[in-house]
Amino acid sequence: MTALEQFGVEIFTQETINQRIATDKPFRPHNPAFLFSHSLK
C-alpha cells in the first residue's frame, strides 16, 4: 500500500474519472479537493 492509498488519496486521470462518474446521479463529495497540473514543454 502506498502512502497516498494509506491516507485515502486517489489520483484520477481523464480516463479513470470517466469510468467512475455516474451521469444519472448528482455527486457531492464530503471533502473535495482539486489540483490541476499542466506541463510546459
PDBQT receptor file of N, H, CA, C and O in Angstrom, charges set to zero:
ATOM      1  N   MET A   1       0.855  -1.175   0.000  1.00  0.00    +0.000 N 
ATOM      2  CA  MET A   1       0.000   0.000   0.000  1.00  0.00    +0.000 C 
ATOM      3  C   MET A   1       0.902   1.240   0.000  1.00  0.00    +0.000 C 
ATOM      4  O   MET A   1       1.832   1.337   0.800  1.00  0.00    +0.000 OA
ATOM      5  N   THR A   2       0.621   2.175  -0.894  1.00  0.00    +0.000 N 
ATOM      6  H   THR A   2      -0.135   2.096  -1.544  1.00  0.00    +0.000 HD
ATOM      7  CA  THR A   2       1.411   3.396  -0.952  1.00  0.00    +0.000 C 
ATOM      8  C   THR A   2       0.944   4.377   0.120  1.00  0.00    +0.000 C 
ATOM      9  O   THR A   2      -0.125   4.207   0.707  1.00  0.00    +0.000 OA
ATOM     10  N   ALA A   3       1.751   5.400   0.367  1.00  0.00    +0.000 N 
ATOM     11  H   ALA A   3       2.619   5.538  -0.109  1.00  0.00    +0.000 HD
ATOM     12  CA  ALA A   3       1.391   6.424   1.360  1.00  0.00    +0.000 C 
ATOM     13  C   ALA A   3       0.103   7.132   0.954  1.00  0.00    +0.000 C 
ATOM     14  O   ALA A   3      -0.719   7.450   1.813  1.00  0.00    +0.000 OA
ATOM     15  N   LEU A   4      -0.086   7.381  -0.330  1.00  0.00    +0.000 N 
ATOM     16  H   LEU A   4       0.581   7.123  -1.028  1.00  0.00    +0.000 HD
ATOM     17  CA  LEU A   4      -1.309   8.044  -0.790  1.00  0.00    +0.000 C 
ATOM     18  C   LEU A   4      -2.533   7.179  -0.520  1.00  0.00    +0.000 C 
ATOM     19  O   LEU A   4      -3.562   7.680  -0.066  1.00  0.00    +0.000 OA
ATOM     20  N   GLU A   5      -2.427   5.891  -0.795  1.00  0.00    +0.000 N 
ATOM     21  H   GLU A   5      -1.591   5.484  -1.164  1.00  0.00    +0.000 HD
ATOM     22  CA  GLU A   5      -3.543   4.983  -0.539  1.00  0.00    +0.000 C 
ATOM     23  C   GLU A   5      -3.842   4.879   0.951  1.00  0.00    +0.000 C 
ATOM     24  O   GLU A   5      -5.001   4.748   1.342  1.00  0.00    +0.000 OA
ATOM     25  N   GLN A   6      -2.820   4.934   1.773  1.00  0.00    +0.000 N 
ATOM     26  H   GLN A   6      -1.878   5.040   1.456  1.00  0.00    +0.000 HD
ATOM     27  CA  GLN A   6      -2.992   4.842   3.218  1.00  0.00    +0.000 C 
ATOM     28  C   GLN A   6      -3.854   5.997   3.749  1.00  0.00    +0.000 C 
ATOM     29  O   GLN A   6      -4.625   5.813   4.692  1.00  0.00    +0.000 OA
ATOM     30  N   PHE A   7      -3.724   7.173   3.152  1.00  0.00    +0.000 N 
ATOM     31  H   PHE A   7      -3.098   7.323   2.387  1.00  0.00    +0.000 HD
ATOM     32  CA  PHE A   7      -4.487   8.335   3.596  1.00  0.00    +0.000 C 
ATOM     33  C   PHE A   7      -5.746   8.565   2.767  1.00  0.00    +0.000 C 
ATOM     34  O   PHE A   7      -6.405   9.592   2.933  1.00  0.00    +0.000 OA
ATOM     35  N   GLY A   8      -6.095   7.643   1.886  1.00  0.00    +0.000 N 
ATOM     36  H   GLY A   8      -5.560   6.809   1.751  1.00  0.00    +0.000 HD
ATOM     37  CA  GLY A   8      -7.318   7.744   1.111  1.00  0.00    +0.000 C 
ATOM     38  C   GLY A   8      -7.248   8.713  -0.056  1.00  0.00    +0.000 C 
ATOM     39  O   GLY A   8      -8.281   9.202  -0.514  1.00  0.00    +0.000 OA
ATOM     40  N   VAL A   9      -6.051   8.997  -0.543  1.00  0.00    +0.000 N 
ATOM     41  H   VAL A   9      -5.212   8.600  -0.170  1.00  0.00    +0.000 HD
ATOM     42  CA  VAL A   9      -5.878   9.905  -1.673  1.00  0.00    +0.000 C 
ATOM     43  C   VAL A   9      -5.933   9.101  -2.960  1.00  0.00    +0.000 C 
ATOM     44  O   VAL A   9      -5.217   8.112  -3.115  1.00  0.00    +0.000 OA
ATOM     45  N   GLU A  10      -6.778   9.526  -3.873  1.00  0.00    +0.000 N 
ATOM     46  H   GLU A  10      -7.360  10.329  -3.746  1.00  0.00    +0.000 HD
ATOM     47  CA  GLU A  10      -6.871   8.873  -5.179  1.00  0.00    +0.000 C 
ATOM     48  C   GLU A  10      -6.511   9.886  -6.256  1.00  0.00    +0.000 C 
ATOM     49  O   GLU A  10      -6.920  11.045  -6.191  1.00  0.00    +0.000 OA
ATOM     50  N   ILE A  11      -5.754   9.447  -7.236  1.00  0.00    +0.000 N 
ATOM     51  H   ILE A  11      -5.422   8.506  -7.290  1.00  0.00    +0.000 HD
ATOM     52  CA  ILE A  11      -5.380  10.302  -8.357  1.00  0.00    +0.000 C 
ATOM     53  C   ILE A  11      -6.163   9.835  -9.570  1.00  0.00    +0.000 C 
ATOM     54  O   ILE A  11      -6.082   8.676  -9.975  1.00  0.00    +0.000 OA
ATOM     55  N   PHE A  12      -6.921  10.759 -10.141  1.00  0.00    +0.000 N 
ATOM     56  H   PHE A  12      -6.986  11.701  -9.812  1.00  0.00    +0.000 HD
ATOM     57  CA  PHE A  12      -7.752  10.443 -11.298  1.00  0.00    +0.000 C 
ATOM     58  C   PHE A  12      -7.191  11.082 -12.550  1.00  0.00    +0.000 C 
ATOM     59  O   PHE A  12      -6.738  12.227 -12.530  1.00  0.00    +0.000 OA
ATOM     60  N   THR A  13      -7.224  10.345 -13.622  1.00  0.00    +0.000 N 
ATOM     61  H   THR A  13      -7.592   9.416 -13.638  1.00  0.00    +0.000 HD
ATOM     62  CA  THR A  13      -6.916  10.898 -14.939  1.00  0.00    +0.000 C 
ATOM     63  C   THR A  13      -8.240  11.050 -15.677  1.00  0.00    +0.000 C 
ATOM     64  O   THR A  13      -9.279  10.605 -15.190  1.00  0.00    +0.000 OA
ATOM     65  N   GLN A  14      -8.206  11.659 -16.818  1.00  0.00    +0.000 N 
ATOM     66  H   GLN A  14      -7.362  12.020 -17.214  1.00  0.00    +0.000 HD
ATOM     67  CA  GLN A  14      -9.436  11.827 -17.584  1.00  0.00    +0.000 C 
ATOM     68  C   GLN A  14     -10.075  10.469 -17.872  1.00  0.00    +0.000 C 
ATOM     69  O   GLN A  14     -11.299  10.338 -17.857  1.00  0.00    +0.000 OA
ATOM     70  N   GLU A  15      -9.256   9.479 -18.128  1.00  0.00    +0.000 N 
ATOM     71  H   GLU A  15      -8.262   9.586 -18.140  1.00  0.00    +0.000 HD
ATOM     72  CA  GLU A  15      -9.760   8.144 -18.442  1.00  0.00    +0.000 C 
ATOM     73  C   GLU A  15     -10.413   7.486 -17.221  1.00  0.00    +0.000 C 
ATOM     74  O   GLU A  15     -11.509   6.937 -17.333  1.00  0.00    +0.000 OA
ATOM     75  N   THR A  16      -9.754   7.533 -16.062  1.00  0.00    +0.000 N 
ATOM     76  H   THR A  16      -8.863   7.979 -15.971  1.00  0.00    +0.000 HD
ATOM     77  CA  THR A  16     -10.296   6.863 -14.879  1.00  0.00    +0.000 C 
ATOM     78  C   THR A  16     -11.500   7.590 -14.305  1.00  0.00    +0.000 C 
ATOM     79  O   THR A  16     -12.403   6.948 -13.769  1.00  0.00    +0.000 OA
ATOM     80  N   ILE A  17     -11.536   8.905 -14.405  1.00  0.00    +0.000 N 
ATOM     81  H   ILE A  17     -10.802   9.426 -14.841  1.00  0.00    +0.000 HD
ATOM     82  CA  ILE A  17     -12.689   9.623 -13.859  1.00  0.00    +0.000 C 
ATOM     83  C   ILE A  17     -13.936   9.357 -14.697  1.00  0.00    +0.000 C 
ATOM     84  O   ILE A  17     -15.041   9.305 -14.158  1.00  0.00    +0.000 OA
ATOM     85  N   ASN A  18     -13.771   9.188 -15.999  1.00  0.00    +0.000 N 
ATOM     86  H   ASN A  18     -12.873   9.230 -16.437  1.00  0.00    +0.000 HD
ATOM     87  CA  ASN A  18     -14.920   8.865 -16.844  1.00  0.00    +0.000 C 
ATOM     88  C   ASN A  18     -15.496   7.491 -16.513  1.00  0.00    +0.000 C 
ATOM     89  O   ASN A  18     -16.691   7.261 -16.699  1.00  0.00    +0.000 OA
ATOM     90  N   GLN A  19     -14.671   6.588 -16.032  1.00  0.00    +0.000 N 
ATOM     91  H   GLN A  19     -13.700   6.774 -15.882  1.00  0.00    +0.000 HD
ATOM     92  CA  GLN A  19     -15.143   5.262 -15.633  1.00  0.00    +0.000 C 
ATOM     93  C   GLN A  19     -15.908   5.311 -14.313  1.00  0.00    +0.000 C 
ATOM     94  O   GLN A  19     -16.766   4.461 -14.074  1.00  0.00    +0.000 OA
ATOM     95  N   ARG A  20     -15.620   6.280 -13.457  1.00  0.00    +0.000 N 
ATOM     96  H   ARG A  20     -14.923   6.970 -13.651  1.00  0.00    +0.000 HD
ATOM     97  CA  ARG A  20     -16.221   6.342 -12.121  1.00  0.00    +0.000 C 
ATOM     98  C   ARG A  20     -17.449   7.251 -12.035  1.00  0.00    +0.000 C 
ATOM     99  O   ARG A  20     -18.183   7.198 -11.049  1.00  0.00    +0.000 OA
ATOM    100  N   ILE A  21     -17.683   8.084 -13.053  1.00  0.00    +0.000 N 
ATOM    101  H   ILE A  21     -17.087   8.127 -13.855  1.00  0.00    +0.000 HD
ATOM    102  CA  ILE A  21     -18.788   9.038 -12.997  1.00  0.00    +0.000 C 
ATOM    103  C   ILE A  21     -20.107   8.345 -13.345  1.00  0.00    +0.000 C 
ATOM    104  O   ILE A  21     -20.202   7.635 -14.346  1.00  0.00    +0.000 OA
ATOM    105  N   ALA A  22     -21.116   8.561 -12.509  1.00  0.00    +0.000 N 
ATOM    106  H   ALA A  22     -21.038   9.138 -11.696  1.00  0.00    +0.000 HD
ATOM    107  CA  ALA A  22     -22.478   8.110 -12.805  1.00  0.00    +0.000 C 
ATOM    108  C   ALA A  22     -23.246   9.339 -13.267  1.00  0.00    +0.000 C 
ATOM    109  O   ALA A  22     -23.547  10.220 -12.462  1.00  0.00    +0.000 OA
ATOM    110  N   THR A  23     -23.562   9.407 -14.542  1.00  0.00    +0.000 N 
ATOM    111  H   THR A  23     -23.316   8.692 -15.197  1.00  0.00    +0.000 HD
ATOM    112  CA  THR A  23     -24.172  10.618 -15.099  1.00  0.00    +0.000 C 
ATOM    113  C   THR A  23     -25.632  10.776 -14.722  1.00  0.00    +0.000 C 
ATOM    114  O   THR A  23     -26.197  11.854 -14.911  1.00  0.00    +0.000 OA
ATOM    115  N   ASP A  24     -26.261   9.732 -14.195  1.00  0.00    +0.000 N 
ATOM    116  H   ASP A  24     -25.802   8.857 -14.043  1.00  0.00    +0.000 HD
ATOM    117  CA  ASP A  24     -27.680   9.831 -13.852  1.00  0.00    +0.000 C 
ATOM    118  C   ASP A  24     -27.909  10.234 -12.392  1.00  0.00    +0.000 C 
ATOM    119  O   ASP A  24     -29.057  10.325 -11.957  1.00  0.00    +0.000 OA
ATOM    120  N   LYS A  25     -26.829  10.477 -11.623  1.00  0.00    +0.000 N 
ATOM    121  H   LYS A  25     -25.896  10.403 -11.976  1.00  0.00    +0.000 HD
ATOM    122  CA  LYS A  25     -26.954  10.843 -10.210  1.00  0.00    +0.000 C 
ATOM    123  C   LYS A  25     -26.048  12.032  -9.901  1.00  0.00    +0.000 C 
ATOM    124  O   LYS A  25     -24.943  12.120 -10.437  1.00  0.00    +0.000 OA
ATOM    125  N   PRO A  26     -26.502  12.949  -9.045  1.00  0.00    +0.000 N 
ATOM    126  CA  PRO A  26     -25.598  14.031  -8.629  1.00  0.00    +0.000 C 
ATOM    127  C   PRO A  26     -24.497  13.494  -7.714  1.00  0.00    +0.000 C 
ATOM    128  O   PRO A  26     -24.705  12.532  -6.975  1.00  0.00    +0.000 OA
ATOM    129  N   PHE A  27     -23.356  14.110  -7.773  1.00  0.00    +0.000 N 
ATOM    130  H   PHE A  27     -23.187  14.891  -8.374  1.00  0.00    +0.000 HD
ATOM    131  CA  PHE A  27     -22.218  13.678  -6.955  1.00  0.00    +0.000 C 
ATOM    132  C   PHE A  27     -21.785  14.827  -6.066  1.00  0.00    +0.000 C 
ATOM    133  O   PHE A  27     -21.447  15.902  -6.561  1.00  0.00    +0.000 OA
ATOM    134  N   ARG A  28     -21.791  14.616  -4.773  1.00  0.00    +0.000 N 
ATOM    135  H   ARG A  28     -22.066  13.742  -4.371  1.00  0.00    +0.000 HD
ATOM    136  CA  ARG A  28     -21.362  15.635  -3.814  1.00  0.00    +0.000 C 
ATOM    137  C   ARG A  28     -20.399  14.984  -2.819  1.00  0.00    +0.000 C 
ATOM    138  O   ARG A  28     -20.835  14.374  -1.842  1.00  0.00    +0.000 OA
ATOM    139  N   PRO A  29     -19.093  15.112  -3.064  1.00  0.00    +0.000 N 
ATOM    140  CA  PRO A  29     -18.124  14.510  -2.151  1.00  0.00    +0.000 C 
ATOM    141  C   PRO A  29     -18.107  15.220  -0.806  1.00  0.00    +0.000 C 
ATOM    142  O   PRO A  29     -18.442  16.402  -0.722  1.00  0.00    +0.000 OA
ATOM    143  N   HIS A  30     -17.721  14.508   0.244  1.00  0.00    +0.000 N 
ATOM    144  H   HIS A  30     -17.449  13.548   0.176  1.00  0.00    +0.000 HD
ATOM    145  CA  HIS A  30     -17.670  15.071   1.590  1.00  0.00    +0.000 C 
ATOM    146  C   HIS A  30     -16.495  16.030   1.768  1.00  0.00    +0.000 C 
ATOM    147  O   HIS A  30     -16.637  17.069   2.412  1.00  0.00    +0.000 OA
ATOM    148  N   ASN A  31     -15.349  15.692   1.209  1.00  0.00    +0.000 N 
ATOM    149  H   ASN A  31     -15.233  14.848   0.685  1.00  0.00    +0.000 HD
ATOM    150  CA  ASN A  31     -14.144  16.518   1.343  1.00  0.00    +0.000 C 
ATOM    151  C   ASN A  31     -13.478  16.698  -0.023  1.00  0.00    +0.000 C 
ATOM    152  O   ASN A  31     -12.447  16.082  -0.292  1.00  0.00    +0.000 OA
ATOM    153  N   PRO A  32     -14.054  17.528  -0.877  1.00  0.00    +0.000 N 
ATOM    154  CA  PRO A  32     -13.486  17.647  -2.221  1.00  0.00    +0.000 C 
ATOM    155  C   PRO A  32     -12.180  18.442  -2.238  1.00  0.00    +0.000 C 
ATOM    156  O   PRO A  32     -11.979  19.360  -1.443  1.00  0.00    +0.000 OA
ATOM    157  N   ALA A  33     -11.318  18.069  -3.147  1.00  0.00    +0.000 N 
ATOM    158  H   ALA A  33     -11.481  17.323  -3.793  1.00  0.00    +0.000 HD
ATOM    159  CA  ALA A  33     -10.078  18.798  -3.392  1.00  0.00    +0.000 C 
ATOM    160  C   ALA A  33      -9.692  18.564  -4.844  1.00  0.00    +0.000 C 
ATOM    161  O   ALA A  33      -9.763  17.439  -5.339  1.00  0.00    +0.000 OA
ATOM    162  N   PHE A  34      -9.288  19.617  -5.517  1.00  0.00    +0.000 N 
ATOM    163  H   PHE A  34      -9.231  20.531  -5.115  1.00  0.00    +0.000 HD
ATOM    164  CA  PHE A  34      -8.892  19.509  -6.916  1.00  0.00    +0.000 C 
ATOM    165  C   PHE A  34      -7.521  20.145  -7.112  1.00  0.00    +0.000 C 
ATOM    166  O   PHE A  34      -7.229  21.196  -6.543  1.00  0.00    +0.000 OA
ATOM    167  N   LEU A  35      -6.703  19.514  -7.903  1.00  0.00    +0.000 N 
ATOM    168  H   LEU A  35      -6.941  18.660  -8.366  1.00  0.00    +0.000 HD
ATOM    169  CA  LEU A  35      -5.404  20.040  -8.266  1.00  0.00    +0.000 C 
ATOM    170  C   LEU A  35      -5.253  19.841  -9.765  1.00  0.00    +0.000 C 
ATOM    171  O   LEU A  35      -5.324  18.718 -10.265  1.00  0.00    +0.000 OA
ATOM    172  N   PHE A  36      -5.046  20.930 -10.466  1.00  0.00    +0.000 N 
ATOM    173  H   PHE A  36      -4.989  21.841 -10.059  1.00  0.00    +0.000 HD
ATOM    174  CA  PHE A  36      -4.850  20.858 -11.902  1.00  0.00    +0.000 C 
ATOM    175  C   PHE A  36      -3.386  21.149 -12.201  1.00  0.00    +0.000 C 
ATOM    176  O   PHE A  36      -2.794  22.083 -11.661  1.00  0.00    +0.000 OA
ATOM    177  N   SER A  37      -2.827  20.335 -13.065  1.00  0.00    +0.000 N 
ATOM    178  H   SER A  37      -3.308  19.576 -13.504  1.00  0.00    +0.000 HD
ATOM    179  CA  SER A  37      -1.415  20.480 -13.397  1.00  0.00    +0.000 C 
ATOM    180  C   SER A  37      -1.255  20.532 -14.905  1.00  0.00    +0.000 C 
ATOM    181  O   SER A  37      -1.930  19.808 -15.636  1.00  0.00    +0.000 OA
ATOM    182  N   HIS A  38      -0.370  21.382 -15.359  1.00  0.00    +0.000 N 
ATOM    183  H   HIS A  38       0.179  21.970 -14.764  1.00  0.00    +0.000 HD
ATOM    184  CA  HIS A  38      -0.121  21.499 -16.796  1.00  0.00    +0.000 C 
ATOM    185  C   HIS A  38       1.374  21.612 -16.977  1.00  0.00    +0.000 C 
ATOM    186  O   HIS A  38       2.019  22.446 -16.342  1.00  0.00    +0.000 OA
ATOM    187  N   SER A  39       1.917  20.798 -17.816  1.00  0.00    +0.000 N 
ATOM    188  H   SER A  39       1.393  20.120 -18.332  1.00  0.00    +0.000 HD
ATOM    189  CA  SER A  39       3.357  20.870 -18.062  1.00  0.00    +0.000 C 
ATOM    190  C   SER A  39       3.625  21.682 -19.316  1.00  0.00    +0.000 C 
ATOM    191  O   SER A  39       2.919  21.554 -20.317  1.00  0.00    +0.000 OA
ATOM    192  N   LEU A  40       4.621  22.495 -19.254  1.00  0.00    +0.000 N 
ATOM    193  H   LEU A  40       5.194  22.600 -18.441  1.00  0.00    +0.000 HD
ATOM    194  CA  LEU A  40       5.031  23.309 -20.401  1.00  0.00    +0.000 C 
ATOM    195  C   LEU A  40       6.277  22.695 -21.000  1.00  0.00    +0.000 C 
ATOM    196  O   LEU A  40       7.239  22.390 -20.295  1.00  0.00    +0.000 OA
ATOM    197  N   LYS A  41       6.250  22.522 -22.286  1.00  0.00    +0.000 N 
ATOM    198  H   LYS A  41       5.469  22.770 -22.859  1.00  0.00    +0.000 HD
ATOM    199  CA  LYS A  41       7.424  21.935 -22.962  1.00  0.00    +0.000 C 
ATOM    200  C   LYS A  41       8.045  22.946 -23.869  1.00  0.00    +0.000 C 
ATOM    201  O   LYS A  41       9.042  22.653 -24.529  1.00  0.00    +0.000 OA
TER     202      LYS A  41
